[in-house]
């Protein structure tokens, strides 16, 4: 019996979520990733009980890394 397109898609999405969960579980133990989110240039505004946090530089670095990885995978 052949698995339909949507069944394969849901299966792949599930596997991706499992991989992301495992990476997030072990990510804090890797020292280089502890610095991500607190790089110079990230915006943090604290006023009273409210904290606004926007990881500007972290977003740019992750975008560059993902662009590089996907450009390699496309070839």
mmCIF file of the N, C-alpha and C atoms, coordinates in Angstrom:
data_MODEL
# 
_entry.id   MODEL 
# 
loop_
_atom_site.group_PDB 
_atom_site.id 
_atom_site.type_symbol 
_atom_site.label_atom_id 
_atom_site.label_alt_id 
_atom_site.label_comp_id 
_atom_site.label_asym_id 
_atom_site.label_entity_id 
_atom_site.label_seq_id 
_atom_site.pdbx_PDB_ins_code 
_atom_site.Cartn_x 
_atom_site.Cartn_y 
_atom_site.Cartn_z 
_atom_site.occupancy 
_atom_site.B_iso_or_equiv 
_atom_site.pdbx_formal_charge 
_atom_site.auth_seq_id 
_atom_site.auth_comp_id 
_atom_site.auth_asym_id 
_atom_site.auth_atom_id 
_atom_site.pdbx_PDB_model_num 
ATOM 1   N N  . UNK A 1 1  ? 0.841  -1.164 0.000  1.00 0.00 ? 1  UNK A N  1 
ATOM 2   C CA . UNK A 1 1  ? 0.000  0.000  0.000  1.00 0.00 ? 1  UNK A CA 1 
ATOM 3   C C  . UNK A 1 1  ? 0.897  1.242  0.000  1.00 0.00 ? 1  UNK A C  1 
ATOM 4   N N  . UNK A 1 2  ? 0.537  2.194  -0.842 1.00 0.00 ? 2  UNK A N  1 
ATOM 5   C CA . UNK A 1 2  ? 1.333  3.401  -1.001 1.00 0.00 ? 2  UNK A CA 1 
ATOM 6   C C  . UNK A 1 2  ? 0.851  4.481  -0.035 1.00 0.00 ? 2  UNK A C  1 
ATOM 7   N N  . UNK A 1 3  ? 1.813  5.150  0.594  1.00 0.00 ? 3  UNK A N  1 
ATOM 8   C CA . UNK A 1 3  ? 1.488  6.243  1.510  1.00 0.00 ? 3  UNK A CA 1 
ATOM 9   C C  . UNK A 1 3  ? 1.221  7.502  0.682  1.00 0.00 ? 3  UNK A C  1 
ATOM 10  N N  . UNK A 1 4  ? 0.166  8.203  0.996  1.00 0.00 ? 4  UNK A N  1 
ATOM 11  C CA . UNK A 1 4  ? -0.194 9.390  0.229  1.00 0.00 ? 4  UNK A CA 1 
ATOM 12  C C  . UNK A 1 4  ? 0.773  10.535 0.513  1.00 0.00 ? 4  UNK A C  1 
ATOM 13  N N  . UNK A 1 5  ? 0.675  11.557 -0.309 1.00 0.00 ? 5  UNK A N  1 
ATOM 14  C CA . UNK A 1 5  ? 1.547  12.733 -0.189 1.00 0.00 ? 5  UNK A CA 1 
ATOM 15  C C  . UNK A 1 5  ? 1.392  13.400 1.167  1.00 0.00 ? 5  UNK A C  1 
ATOM 16  N N  . UNK A 1 6  ? 0.147  13.578 1.622  1.00 0.00 ? 6  UNK A N  1 
ATOM 17  C CA . UNK A 1 6  ? -0.098 14.277 2.890  1.00 0.00 ? 6  UNK A CA 1 
ATOM 18  C C  . UNK A 1 6  ? 0.407  13.463 4.085  1.00 0.00 ? 6  UNK A C  1 
ATOM 19  N N  . UNK A 1 7  ? 0.314  12.154 3.995  1.00 0.00 ? 7  UNK A N  1 
ATOM 20  C CA . UNK A 1 7  ? 0.826  11.318 5.080  1.00 0.00 ? 7  UNK A CA 1 
ATOM 21  C C  . UNK A 1 7  ? 2.344  11.454 5.193  1.00 0.00 ? 7  UNK A C  1 
ATOM 22  N N  . UNK A 1 8  ? 3.016  11.484 4.054  1.00 0.00 ? 8  UNK A N  1 
ATOM 23  C CA . UNK A 1 8  ? 4.467  11.666 4.056  1.00 0.00 ? 8  UNK A CA 1 
ATOM 24  C C  . UNK A 1 8  ? 4.838  13.049 4.607  1.00 0.00 ? 8  UNK A C  1 
ATOM 25  N N  . UNK A 1 9  ? 4.072  14.062 4.212  1.00 0.00 ? 9  UNK A N  1 
ATOM 26  C CA . UNK A 1 9  ? 4.344  15.415 4.674  1.00 0.00 ? 9  UNK A CA 1 
ATOM 27  C C  . UNK A 1 9  ? 4.193  15.522 6.182  1.00 0.00 ? 9  UNK A C  1 
ATOM 28  N N  . UNK A 1 10 ? 3.126  14.964 6.726  1.00 0.00 ? 10 UNK A N  1 
ATOM 29  C CA . UNK A 1 10 ? 2.905  15.000 8.179  1.00 0.00 ? 10 UNK A CA 1 
ATOM 30  C C  . UNK A 1 10 ? 3.989  14.208 8.906  1.00 0.00 ? 10 UNK A C  1 
ATOM 31  N N  . UNK A 1 11 ? 4.419  13.103 8.338  1.00 0.00 ? 11 UNK A N  1 
ATOM 32  C CA . UNK A 1 11 ? 5.484  12.305 8.936  1.00 0.00 ? 11 UNK A CA 1 
ATOM 33  C C  . UNK A 1 11 ? 6.795  13.084 8.965  1.00 0.00 ? 11 UNK A C  1 
ATOM 34  N N  . UNK A 1 12 ? 7.117  13.772 7.882  1.00 0.00 ? 12 UNK A N  1 
ATOM 35  C CA . UNK A 1 12 ? 8.353  14.558 7.825  1.00 0.00 ? 12 UNK A CA 1 
ATOM 36  C C  . UNK A 1 12 ? 8.303  15.711 8.814  1.00 0.00 ? 12 UNK A C  1 
ATOM 37  N N  . UNK A 1 13 ? 7.163  16.386 8.911  1.00 0.00 ? 13 UNK A N  1 
ATOM 38  C CA . UNK A 1 13 ? 7.015  17.478 9.874  1.00 0.00 ? 13 UNK A CA 1 
ATOM 39  C C  . UNK A 1 13 ? 7.192  16.960 11.302 1.00 0.00 ? 13 UNK A C  1 
ATOM 40  N N  . UNK A 1 14 ? 6.651  15.789 11.597 1.00 0.00 ? 14 UNK A N  1 
ATOM 41  C CA . UNK A 1 14 ? 6.813  15.192 12.922 1.00 0.00 ? 14 UNK A CA 1 
ATOM 42  C C  . UNK A 1 14 ? 8.266  14.890 13.243 1.00 0.00 ? 14 UNK A C  1 
ATOM 43  N N  . UNK A 1 15 ? 8.984  14.353 12.274 1.00 0.00 ? 15 UNK A N  1 
ATOM 44  C CA . UNK A 1 15 ? 10.404 14.047 12.475 1.00 0.00 ? 15 UNK A CA 1 
ATOM 45  C C  . UNK A 1 15 ? 11.195 15.338 12.698 1.00 0.00 ? 15 UNK A C  1 
ATOM 46  N N  . UNK A 1 16 ? 10.856 16.384 11.952 1.00 0.00 ? 16 UNK A N  1 
ATOM 47  C CA . UNK A 1 16 ? 11.536 17.672 12.127 1.00 0.00 ? 16 UNK A CA 1 
ATOM 48  C C  . UNK A 1 16 ? 11.296 18.208 13.530 1.00 0.00 ? 16 UNK A C  1 
ATOM 49  N N  . UNK A 1 17 ? 10.052 18.104 14.035 1.00 0.00 ? 17 UNK A N  1 
ATOM 50  C CA . UNK A 1 17 ? 9.763  18.560 15.398 1.00 0.00 ? 17 UNK A CA 1 
ATOM 51  C C  . UNK A 1 17 ? 10.528 17.757 16.437 1.00 0.00 ? 17 UNK A C  1 
ATOM 52  N N  . UNK A 1 18 ? 10.676 16.470 16.229 1.00 0.00 ? 18 UNK A N  1 
ATOM 53  C CA . UNK A 1 18 ? 11.446 15.649 17.168 1.00 0.00 ? 18 UNK A CA 1 
ATOM 54  C C  . UNK A 1 18 ? 12.911 16.084 17.175 1.00 0.00 ? 18 UNK A C  1 
ATOM 55  N N  . UNK A 1 19 ? 13.471 16.323 15.987 1.00 0.00 ? 19 UNK A N  1 
ATOM 56  C CA . UNK A 1 19 ? 14.867 16.763 15.905 1.00 0.00 ? 19 UNK A CA 1 
ATOM 57  C C  . UNK A 1 19 ? 15.047 18.120 16.576 1.00 0.00 ? 19 UNK A C  1 
ATOM 58  N N  . UNK A 1 20 ? 14.117 19.045 16.329 1.00 0.00 ? 20 UNK A N  1 
ATOM 59  C CA . UNK A 1 20 ? 14.194 20.368 16.962 1.00 0.00 ? 20 UNK A CA 1 
ATOM 60  C C  . UNK A 1 20 ? 14.110 20.237 18.480 1.00 0.00 ? 20 UNK A C  1 
ATOM 61  N N  . UNK A 1 21 ? 13.237 19.360 18.968 1.00 0.00 ? 21 UNK A N  1 
ATOM 62  C CA . UNK A 1 21 ? 13.114 19.147 20.408 1.00 0.00 ? 21 UNK A CA 1 
ATOM 63  C C  . UNK A 1 21 ? 14.394 18.608 21.021 1.00 0.00 ? 21 UNK A C  1 
ATOM 64  N N  . UNK A 1 22 ? 15.029 17.660 20.342 1.00 0.00 ? 22 UNK A N  1 
ATOM 65  C CA . UNK A 1 22 ? 16.289 17.113 20.848 1.00 0.00 ? 22 UNK A CA 1 
ATOM 66  C C  . UNK A 1 22 ? 17.396 18.159 20.838 1.00 0.00 ? 22 UNK A C  1 
ATOM 67  N N  . UNK A 1 23 ? 17.444 18.958 19.777 1.00 0.00 ? 23 UNK A N  1 
ATOM 68  C CA . UNK A 1 23 ? 18.454 20.017 19.702 1.00 0.00 ? 23 UNK A CA 1 
ATOM 69  C C  . UNK A 1 23 ? 18.241 21.018 20.822 1.00 0.00 ? 23 UNK A C  1 
ATOM 70  N N  . UNK A 1 24 ? 16.986 21.403 21.064 1.00 0.00 ? 24 UNK A N  1 
ATOM 71  C CA . UNK A 1 24 ? 16.707 22.368 22.132 1.00 0.00 ? 24 UNK A CA 1 
ATOM 72  C C  . UNK A 1 24 ? 17.027 21.796 23.505 1.00 0.00 ? 24 UNK A C  1 
ATOM 73  N N  . UNK A 1 25 ? 16.925 20.487 23.655 1.00 0.00 ? 25 UNK A N  1 
ATOM 74  C CA . UNK A 1 25 ? 17.222 19.858 24.930 1.00 0.00 ? 25 UNK A CA 1 
ATOM 75  C C  . UNK A 1 25 ? 18.720 19.897 25.236 1.00 0.00 ? 25 UNK A C  1 
ATOM 76  N N  . UNK A 1 26 ? 19.546 19.718 24.192 1.00 0.00 ? 26 UNK A N  1 
ATOM 77  C CA . UNK A 1 26 ? 20.989 19.671 24.400 1.00 0.00 ? 26 UNK A CA 1 
ATOM 78  C C  . UNK A 1 26 ? 21.680 20.995 24.098 1.00 0.00 ? 26 UNK A C  1 
ATOM 79  N N  . UNK A 1 27 ? 20.966 21.973 23.548 1.00 0.00 ? 27 UNK A N  1 
ATOM 80  C CA . UNK A 1 27 ? 21.554 23.247 23.167 1.00 0.00 ? 27 UNK A CA 1 
ATOM 81  C C  . UNK A 1 27 ? 22.142 24.025 24.339 1.00 0.00 ? 27 UNK A C  1 
ATOM 82  N N  . UNK A 1 28 ? 21.488 24.097 25.505 1.00 0.00 ? 28 UNK A N  1 
ATOM 83  C CA . UNK A 1 28 ? 22.071 24.877 26.611 1.00 0.00 ? 28 UNK A CA 1 
ATOM 84  C C  . UNK A 1 28 ? 23.406 24.335 27.111 1.00 0.00 ? 28 UNK A C  1 
ATOM 85  N N  . UNK A 1 29 ? 23.711 23.089 26.822 1.00 0.00 ? 29 UNK A N  1 
ATOM 86  C CA . UNK A 1 29 ? 24.961 22.512 27.298 1.00 0.00 ? 29 UNK A CA 1 
ATOM 87  C C  . UNK A 1 29 ? 26.149 22.894 26.420 1.00 0.00 ? 29 UNK A C  1 
ATOM 88  N N  . UNK A 1 30 ? 25.882 23.423 25.218 1.00 0.00 ? 30 UNK A N  1 
ATOM 89  C CA . UNK A 1 30 ? 26.942 23.835 24.308 1.00 0.00 ? 30 UNK A CA 1 
ATOM 90  C C  . UNK A 1 30 ? 27.219 25.317 24.560 1.00 0.00 ? 30 UNK A C  1 
ATOM 91  N N  . UNK A 1 31 ? 28.454 25.653 24.907 1.00 0.00 ? 31 UNK A N  1 
ATOM 92  C CA . UNK A 1 31 ? 28.769 27.006 25.373 1.00 0.00 ? 31 UNK A CA 1 
ATOM 93  C C  . UNK A 1 31 ? 28.589 28.079 24.311 1.00 0.00 ? 31 UNK A C  1 
ATOM 94  N N  . UNK A 1 32 ? 28.824 27.771 23.050 1.00 0.00 ? 32 UNK A N  1 
ATOM 95  C CA . UNK A 1 32 ? 28.702 28.804 22.021 1.00 0.00 ? 32 UNK A CA 1 
ATOM 96  C C  . UNK A 1 32 ? 27.249 29.258 21.869 1.00 0.00 ? 32 UNK A C  1 
ATOM 97  N N  . UNK A 1 33 ? 26.302 28.371 22.126 1.00 0.00 ? 33 UNK A N  1 
ATOM 98  C CA . UNK A 1 33 ? 24.894 28.721 21.994 1.00 0.00 ? 33 UNK A CA 1 
ATOM 99  C C  . UNK A 1 33 ? 24.354 29.454 23.222 1.00 0.00 ? 33 UNK A C  1 
ATOM 100 N N  . UNK A 1 34 ? 25.081 29.440 24.325 1.00 0.00 ? 34 UNK A N  1 
ATOM 101 C CA . UNK A 1 34 ? 24.650 30.186 25.498 1.00 0.00 ? 34 UNK A CA 1 
ATOM 102 C C  . UNK A 1 34 ? 24.769 31.685 25.253 1.00 0.00 ? 34 UNK A C  1 
ATOM 103 N N  . UNK A 1 35 ? 25.635 32.079 24.365 1.00 0.00 ? 35 UNK A N  1 
ATOM 104 C CA . UNK A 1 35 ? 25.845 33.502 24.051 1.00 0.00 ? 35 UNK A CA 1 
ATOM 105 C C  . UNK A 1 35 ? 24.792 34.034 23.085 1.00 0.00 ? 35 UNK A C  1 
ATOM 106 N N  . UNK A 1 36 ? 24.204 33.159 22.253 1.00 0.00 ? 36 UNK A N  1 
ATOM 107 C CA . UNK A 1 36 ? 23.179 33.604 21.311 1.00 0.00 ? 36 UNK A CA 1 
ATOM 108 C C  . UNK A 1 36 ? 21.996 34.173 22.074 1.00 0.00 ? 36 UNK A C  1 
ATOM 109 N N  . UNK A 1 37 ? 21.492 35.302 21.607 1.00 0.00 ? 37 UNK A N  1 
ATOM 110 C CA . UNK A 1 37 ? 20.406 35.971 22.287 1.00 0.00 ? 37 UNK A CA 1 
ATOM 111 C C  . UNK A 1 37 ? 20.873 37.056 23.223 1.00 0.00 ? 37 UNK A C  1 
ATOM 112 N N  . UNK A 1 38 ? 22.154 37.092 23.503 1.00 0.00 ? 38 UNK A N  1 
ATOM 113 C CA . UNK A 1 38 ? 22.727 38.126 24.369 1.00 0.00 ? 38 UNK A CA 1 
ATOM 114 C C  . UNK A 1 38 ? 23.955 38.746 23.716 1.00 0.00 ? 38 UNK A C  1 
ATOM 115 N N  . UNK A 1 39 ? 23.904 38.918 22.411 1.00 0.00 ? 39 UNK A N  1 
ATOM 116 C CA . UNK A 1 39 ? 25.025 39.484 21.682 1.00 0.00 ? 39 UNK A CA 1 
ATOM 117 C C  . UNK A 1 39 ? 24.986 41.011 21.740 1.00 0.00 ? 39 UNK A C  1 
ATOM 118 N N  . UNK A 1 40 ? 26.142 41.653 21.568 1.00 0.00 ? 40 UNK A N  1 
ATOM 119 C CA . UNK A 1 40 ? 26.135 43.111 21.490 1.00 0.00 ? 40 UNK A CA 1 
ATOM 120 C C  . UNK A 1 40 ? 25.293 43.550 20.292 1.00 0.00 ? 40 UNK A C  1 
ATOM 121 N N  . UNK A 1 41 ? 24.391 44.477 20.504 1.00 0.00 ? 41 UNK A N  1 
ATOM 122 C CA . UNK A 1 41 ? 23.501 44.933 19.447 1.00 0.00 ? 41 UNK A CA 1 
ATOM 123 C C  . UNK A 1 41 ? 22.073 44.453 19.630 1.00 0.00 ? 41 UNK A C  1 
ATOM 124 N N  . UNK A 1 42 ? 21.862 43.431 20.451 1.00 0.00 ? 42 UNK A N  1 
ATOM 125 C CA . UNK A 1 42 ? 20.513 42.994 20.778 1.00 0.00 ? 42 UNK A CA 1 
ATOM 126 C C  . UNK A 1 42 ? 19.852 44.050 21.663 1.00 0.00 ? 42 UNK A C  1 
ATOM 127 N N  . UNK A 1 43 ? 18.590 44.316 21.407 1.00 0.00 ? 43 UNK A N  1 
ATOM 128 C CA . UNK A 1 43 ? 17.888 45.403 22.092 1.00 0.00 ? 43 UNK A CA 1 
ATOM 129 C C  . UNK A 1 43 ? 17.182 44.874 23.330 1.00 0.00 ? 43 UNK A C  1 
ATOM 130 N N  . UNK A 1 44 ? 17.491 45.452 24.488 1.00 0.00 ? 44 UNK A N  1 
ATOM 131 C CA . UNK A 1 44 ? 16.826 45.106 25.743 1.00 0.00 ? 44 UNK A CA 1 
ATOM 132 C C  . UNK A 1 44 ? 16.430 46.412 26.423 1.00 0.00 ? 44 UNK A C  1 
ATOM 133 N N  . UNK A 1 45 ? 15.119 46.582 26.652 1.00 0.00 ? 45 UNK A N  1 
ATOM 134 C CA . UNK A 1 45 ? 14.616 47.770 27.336 1.00 0.00 ? 45 UNK A CA 1 
ATOM 135 C C  . UNK A 1 45 ? 13.857 47.304 28.569 1.00 0.00 ? 45 UNK A C  1 
ATOM 136 N N  . UNK A 1 46 ? 14.318 47.731 29.759 1.00 0.00 ? 46 UNK A N  1 
ATOM 137 C CA . UNK A 1 46 ? 13.666 47.365 31.018 1.00 0.00 ? 46 UNK A CA 1 
ATOM 138 C C  . UNK A 1 46 ? 13.079 48.620 31.645 1.00 0.00 ? 46 UNK A C  1 
ATOM 139 N N  . UNK A 1 47 ? 11.774 48.587 31.880 1.00 0.00 ? 47 UNK A N  1 
ATOM 140 C CA . UNK A 1 47 ? 11.088 49.697 32.556 1.00 0.00 ? 47 UNK A CA 1 
ATOM 141 C C  . UNK A 1 47 ? 10.089 49.112 33.533 1.00 0.00 ? 47 UNK A C  1 
ATOM 142 N N  . UNK A 1 48 ? 10.373 49.268 34.801 1.00 0.00 ? 48 UNK A N  1 
ATOM 143 C CA . UNK A 1 48 ? 9.473  48.745 35.825 1.00 0.00 ? 48 UNK A CA 1 
ATOM 144 C C  . UNK A 1 48 ? 9.372  47.225 35.751 1.00 0.00 ? 48 UNK A C  1 
ATOM 145 N N  . UNK A 1 49 ? 8.161  46.729 35.610 1.00 0.00 ? 49 UNK A N  1 
ATOM 146 C CA . UNK A 1 49 ? 7.932  45.283 35.537 1.00 0.00 ? 49 UNK A CA 1 
ATOM 147 C C  . UNK A 1 49 ? 7.909  44.760 34.115 1.00 0.00 ? 49 UNK A C  1 
ATOM 148 N N  . UNK A 1 50 ? 8.164  45.628 33.134 1.00 0.00 ? 50 UNK A N  1 
ATOM 149 C CA . UNK A 1 50 ? 8.079  45.250 31.729 1.00 0.00 ? 50 UNK A CA 1 
ATOM 150 C C  . UNK A 1 50 ? 9.478  45.210 31.126 1.00 0.00 ? 50 UNK A C  1 
ATOM 151 N N  . UNK A 1 51 ? 9.756  44.146 30.404 1.00 0.00 ? 51 UNK A N  1 
ATOM 152 C CA . UNK A 1 51 ? 11.022 44.027 29.695 1.00 0.00 ? 51 UNK A CA 1 
ATOM 153 C C  . UNK A 1 51 ? 10.735 43.749 28.230 1.00 0.00 ? 51 UNK A C  1 
ATOM 154 N N  . UNK A 1 52 ? 11.256 44.600 27.346 1.00 0.00 ? 52 UNK A N  1 
ATOM 155 C CA . UNK A 1 52 ? 11.141 44.400 25.909 1.00 0.00 ? 52 UNK A CA 1 
ATOM 156 C C  . UNK A 1 52 ? 12.488 43.904 25.425 1.00 0.00 ? 52 UNK A C  1 
ATOM 157 N N  . UNK A 1 53 ? 12.470 42.791 24.696 1.00 0.00 ? 53 UNK A N  1 
ATOM 158 C CA . UNK A 1 53 ? 13.695 42.160 24.265 1.00 0.00 ? 53 UNK A CA 1 
ATOM 159 C C  . UNK A 1 53 ? 13.573 41.820 22.789 1.00 0.00 ? 53 UNK A C  1 
ATOM 160 N N  . UNK A 1 54 ? 14.484 42.329 21.982 1.00 0.00 ? 54 UNK A N  1 
ATOM 161 C CA . UNK A 1 54 ? 14.517 41.997 20.562 1.00 0.00 ? 54 UNK A CA 1 
ATOM 162 C C  . UNK A 1 54 ? 15.948 41.633 20.176 1.00 0.00 ? 54 UNK A C  1 
ATOM 163 N N  . UNK A 1 55 ? 16.198 40.356 19.877 1.00 0.00 ? 55 UNK A N  1 
ATOM 164 C CA . UNK A 1 55 ? 17.562 39.906 19.543 1.00 0.00 ? 55 UNK A CA 1 
ATOM 165 C C  . UNK A 1 55 ? 17.924 40.226 18.093 1.00 0.00 ? 55 UNK A C  1 
ATOM 166 N N  . UNK A 1 56 ? 18.141 41.491 17.800 1.00 0.00 ? 56 UNK A N  1 
ATOM 167 C CA . UNK A 1 56 ? 18.401 41.987 16.455 1.00 0.00 ? 56 UNK A CA 1 
ATOM 168 C C  . UNK A 1 56 ? 19.619 41.312 15.817 1.00 0.00 ? 56 UNK A C  1 
ATOM 169 N N  . UNK A 1 57 ? 20.749 41.365 16.462 1.00 0.00 ? 57 UNK A N  1 
ATOM 170 C CA . UNK A 1 57 ? 21.986 40.812 15.908 1.00 0.00 ? 57 UNK A CA 1 
ATOM 171 C C  . UNK A 1 57 ? 21.912 39.288 15.832 1.00 0.00 ? 57 UNK A C  1 
ATOM 172 N N  . UNK A 1 58 ? 21.289 38.662 16.817 1.00 0.00 ? 58 UNK A N  1 
ATOM 173 C CA . UNK A 1 58 ? 21.133 37.216 16.798 1.00 0.00 ? 58 UNK A CA 1 
ATOM 174 C C  . UNK A 1 58 ? 20.303 36.781 15.600 1.00 0.00 ? 58 UNK A C  1 
ATOM 175 N N  . UNK A 1 59 ? 19.243 37.513 15.288 1.00 0.00 ? 59 UNK A N  1 
ATOM 176 C CA . UNK A 1 59 ? 18.401 37.198 14.122 1.00 0.00 ? 59 UNK A CA 1 
ATOM 177 C C  . UNK A 1 59 ? 19.199 37.290 12.828 1.00 0.00 ? 59 UNK A C  1 
ATOM 178 N N  . UNK A 1 60 ? 20.040 38.313 12.719 1.00 0.00 ? 60 UNK A N  1 
ATOM 179 C CA . UNK A 1 60 ? 20.854 38.482 11.511 1.00 0.00 ? 60 UNK A CA 1 
ATOM 180 C C  . UNK A 1 60 ? 21.849 37.337 11.364 1.00 0.00 ? 60 UNK A C  1 
ATOM 181 N N  . UNK A 1 61 ? 22.502 36.954 12.455 1.00 0.00 ? 61 UNK A N  1 
ATOM 182 C CA . UNK A 1 61 ? 23.487 35.872 12.398 1.00 0.00 ? 61 UNK A CA 1 
ATOM 183 C C  . UNK A 1 61 ? 22.821 34.541 12.033 1.00 0.00 ? 61 UNK A C  1 
ATOM 184 N N  . UNK A 1 62 ? 21.680 34.245 12.646 1.00 0.00 ? 62 UNK A N  1 
ATOM 185 C CA . UNK A 1 62 ? 20.966 33.004 12.327 1.00 0.00 ? 62 UNK A CA 1 
ATOM 186 C C  . UNK A 1 62 ? 20.512 33.016 10.875 1.00 0.00 ? 62 UNK A C  1 
ATOM 187 N N  . UNK A 1 63 ? 20.062 34.165 10.378 1.00 0.00 ? 63 UNK A N  1 
ATOM 188 C CA . UNK A 1 63 ? 19.640 34.286 8.987  1.00 0.00 ? 63 UNK A CA 1 
ATOM 189 C C  . UNK A 1 63 ? 20.799 34.014 8.033  1.00 0.00 ? 63 UNK A C  1 
ATOM 190 N N  . UNK A 1 64 ? 21.965 34.552 8.331  1.00 0.00 ? 64 UNK A N  1 
ATOM 191 C CA . UNK A 1 64 ? 23.142 34.323 7.490  1.00 0.00 ? 64 UNK A CA 1 
ATOM 192 C C  . UNK A 1 64 ? 23.527 32.852 7.489  1.00 0.00 ? 64 UNK A C  1 
ATOM 193 N N  . UNK A 1 65 ? 23.521 32.227 8.656  1.00 0.00 ? 65 UNK A N  1 
ATOM 194 C CA . UNK A 1 65 ? 23.887 30.811 8.754  1.00 0.00 ? 65 UNK A CA 1 
ATOM 195 C C  . UNK A 1 65 ? 22.905 29.937 7.989  1.00 0.00 ? 65 UNK A C  1 
ATOM 196 N N  . UNK A 1 66 ? 21.601 30.187 8.167  1.00 0.00 ? 66 UNK A N  1 
ATOM 197 C CA . UNK A 1 66 ? 20.592 29.389 7.454  1.00 0.00 ? 66 UNK A CA 1 
ATOM 198 C C  . UNK A 1 66 ? 20.655 29.610 5.945  1.00 0.00 ? 66 UNK A C  1 
ATOM 199 N N  . UNK A 1 67 ? 20.909 30.844 5.510  1.00 0.00 ? 67 UNK A N  1 
ATOM 200 C CA . UNK A 1 67 ? 21.059 31.113 4.085  1.00 0.00 ? 67 UNK A CA 1 
ATOM 201 C C  . UNK A 1 67 ? 22.229 30.338 3.507  1.00 0.00 ? 67 UNK A C  1 
ATOM 202 N N  . UNK A 1 68 ? 23.333 30.301 4.227  1.00 0.00 ? 68 UNK A N  1 
ATOM 203 C CA . UNK A 1 68 ? 24.506 29.552 3.784  1.00 0.00 ? 68 UNK A CA 1 
ATOM 204 C C  . UNK A 1 68 ? 24.210 28.053 3.700  1.00 0.00 ? 68 UNK A C  1 
ATOM 205 N N  . UNK A 1 69 ? 23.552 27.510 4.722  1.00 0.00 ? 69 UNK A N  1 
ATOM 206 C CA . UNK A 1 69 ? 23.233 26.074 4.738  1.00 0.00 ? 69 UNK A CA 1 
ATOM 207 C C  . UNK A 1 69 ? 22.292 25.711 3.599  1.00 0.00 ? 69 UNK A C  1 
ATOM 208 N N  . UNK A 1 70 ? 21.228 26.510 3.398  1.00 0.00 ? 70 UNK A N  1 
ATOM 209 C CA . UNK A 1 70 ? 20.273 26.195 2.343  1.00 0.00 ? 70 UNK A CA 1 
ATOM 210 C C  . UNK A 1 70 ? 20.867 26.381 0.954  1.00 0.00 ? 70 UNK A C  1 
ATOM 211 N N  . UNK A 1 71 ? 21.797 27.319 0.783  1.00 0.00 ? 71 UNK A N  1 
ATOM 212 C CA . UNK A 1 71 ? 22.434 27.474 -0.527 1.00 0.00 ? 71 UNK A CA 1 
ATOM 213 C C  . UNK A 1 71 ? 23.323 26.277 -0.844 1.00 0.00 ? 71 UNK A C  1 
ATOM 214 N N  . UNK A 1 72 ? 23.944 25.706 0.176  1.00 0.00 ? 72 UNK A N  1 
ATOM 215 C CA . UNK A 1 72 ? 24.757 24.500 -0.033 1.00 0.00 ? 72 UNK A CA 1 
ATOM 216 C C  . UNK A 1 72 ? 23.861 23.308 -0.363 1.00 0.00 ? 72 UNK A C  1 
ATOM 217 N N  . UNK A 1 73 ? 22.726 23.189 0.331  1.00 0.00 ? 73 UNK A N  1 
ATOM 218 C CA . UNK A 1 73 ? 21.833 22.057 0.101  1.00 0.00 ? 73 UNK A CA 1 
ATOM 219 C C  . UNK A 1 73 ? 21.143 22.120 -1.262 1.00 0.00 ? 73 UNK A C  1 
ATOM 220 N N  . UNK A 1 74 ? 20.962 23.312 -1.825 1.00 0.00 ? 74 UNK A N  1 
ATOM 221 C CA . UNK A 1 74 ? 20.311 23.441 -3.129 1.00 0.00 ? 74 UNK A CA 1 
ATOM 222 C C  . UNK A 1 74 ? 21.189 22.945 -4.262 1.00 0.00 ? 74 UNK A C  1 
ATOM 223 N N  . UNK A 1 75 ? 22.478 22.940 -4.070 1.00 0.00 ? 75 UNK A N  1 
ATOM 224 C CA . UNK A 1 75 ? 23.400 22.539 -5.151 1.00 0.00 ? 75 UNK A CA 1 
ATOM 225 C C  . UNK A 1 75 ? 23.457 21.069 -5.330 1.00 0.00 ? 75 UNK A C  1 
# 
